[in-house]
Amino acid sequence: MWASVTCASDKVPPRFSGGEAQRIKLGAFLAKGDRAGHTVFIFDEPTTGLHFHDVAQLLAAFDALIRQGHTVICVEHNLDVMAAADHMIDLGPGGGKHGGLLVAIWHPRKSGTESAIQHGNFPAGKVEH
């Protein structure tokens, strides 16, 4: 199967913030309608600068991409985005030179981790190392 990878912040004028640039590119892609082929979208904290009510619209746009057969990968700390994920990967244990190791993988929708995510706890028995 053919796939392309699209970084959502490529080719957008620099006067926009990173989050704005990603959302502009996402909107342009969705406005063109269904496309043949599979695209992997990578978003880096796309909720930056969004009002919490607008996060739901962003999640709806992600769902539209997924329904069209595309893949969405998102680096994000927003709890609503994390709770809506099909799969979560936690890298760490710290940031920068103290990170980069796979700490945990789990499935929020399957294991009901919304409260675990909010409290920074991994669900017992559901984390794979």
C-alpha positions in Angstrom: 0.0 0.0 0.0 1.3 3.4 -0.9 1.6 6.0 1.9 2.9 9.5 2.1 4.0 11.3 5.2 2.9 14.9 5.7 4.3 17.1 8.5 1.4 19.4 9.2 3.7 22.5 9.6 5.4 22.3 6.2 5.0 25.0 3.6 2.9 27.5 5.6 4.0 31.2 5.8 6.2 31.8 8.9 3.9 34.6 10.3 1.7 31.8 11.8 2.5 30.0 15.0 3.3 26.3 14.8 -0.2 25.3 15.9 -1.9 27.7 13.5 0.3 26.5 10.6 -0.6 22.9 11.3 -4.4 23.7 11.5 -4.2 25.7 8.2 -2.6 22.8 6.4 -5.2 20.4 7.9 -8.1 22.6 6.8 -6.7 22.9 3.3 -6.3 19.1 3.0 -9.8 18.4 4.3 -11.3 21.1 1.9 -10.0 19.2 -1.1 -12.1 16.2 -0.1 -11.3 12.5 -0.2 -8.0 11.5 -1.8 -6.8 8.2 -3.1 -3.9 6.8 -1.1 -2.9 6.9 2.5 -1.3 9.8 4.2 0.4 9.8 7.6 -0.1 13.1 9.3 2.3 14.1 12.1 1.1 17.0 14.4 3.3 18.6 17.1 1.1 20.0 19.8 -1.7 21.2 17.5 -3.8 22.5 20.3 -1.3 25.2 21.2 -3.2 28.5 21.3 -6.6 26.9 21.0 -9.6 27.7 23.2 -10.7 24.5 24.9 -14.0 24.6 22.9 -12.0 24.6 19.7 -10.2 21.4 20.7 -13.4 19.4 19.9 -13.4 20.8 16.4 -9.8 19.8 16.0 -10.6 16.3 17.2 -13.5 16.2 14.7 -11.0 17.1 11.9 -8.7 14.3 13.0 -11.6 11.9 13.0 -12.5 13.0 9.4 -8.9 12.2 8.3 -9.1 8.8 10.0 -12.5 8.0 8.4 -10.9 8.8 5.0 -8.2 6.1 5.7 -5.4 8.3 6.8 -3.2 8.0 9.9 -2.8 10.7 12.5 0.2 10.8 14.8 0.1 13.5 17.4 2.6 14.8 20.0 0.3 16.3 22.5 -0.2 17.1 26.2 -3.8 18.1 26.0 -5.9 15.7 28.1 -8.9 15.8 25.7 -6.7 14.8 22.8 -5.0 12.1 24.8 -8.3 10.6 25.9 -9.5 10.5 22.3 -6.4 8.6 21.1 -6.6 5.0 19.9 -3.1 4.3 21.1 -0.7 6.2 23.4 3.0 5.9 23.7 4.8 7.5 26.6 8.5 8.4 26.0 10.7 9.4 28.9 11.4 9.0 31.6 12.5 12.7 31.5 12.9 15.3 28.9 15.8 16.1 26.6 18.9 14.0 27.2 17.0 12.2 30.0 14.2 11.0 27.7 13.7 9.1 24.5 13.1 5.7 26.0 9.8 3.8 25.6 8.1 4.0 29.0 4.7 2.6 28.2 2.1 1.8 25.5 -1.6 1.6 26.2 -5.0 2.0 24.6 -7.1 4.8 26.3 -10.4 3.9 24.6 -10.1 0.2 25.5 -8.9 0.6 29.1 -10.9 3.6 30.3 -7.7 5.6 31.2 -9.2 9.1 31.2 -8.9 9.3 35.0 -5.5 7.7 34.9 -4.3 10.2 32.3 -5.5 13.1 34.4 -3.7 12.0 37.5 -0.5 10.9 35.7 -1.0 7.2 36.6 -0.8 4.3 34.3 -3.7 1.8 34.5 -2.5 -1.3 36.4 -2.5 -4.3 34.2 -3.0 -2.3 31.0 0.6 -1.0 30.5 3.0 -2.9 28.3 6.7 -2.3 28.8 
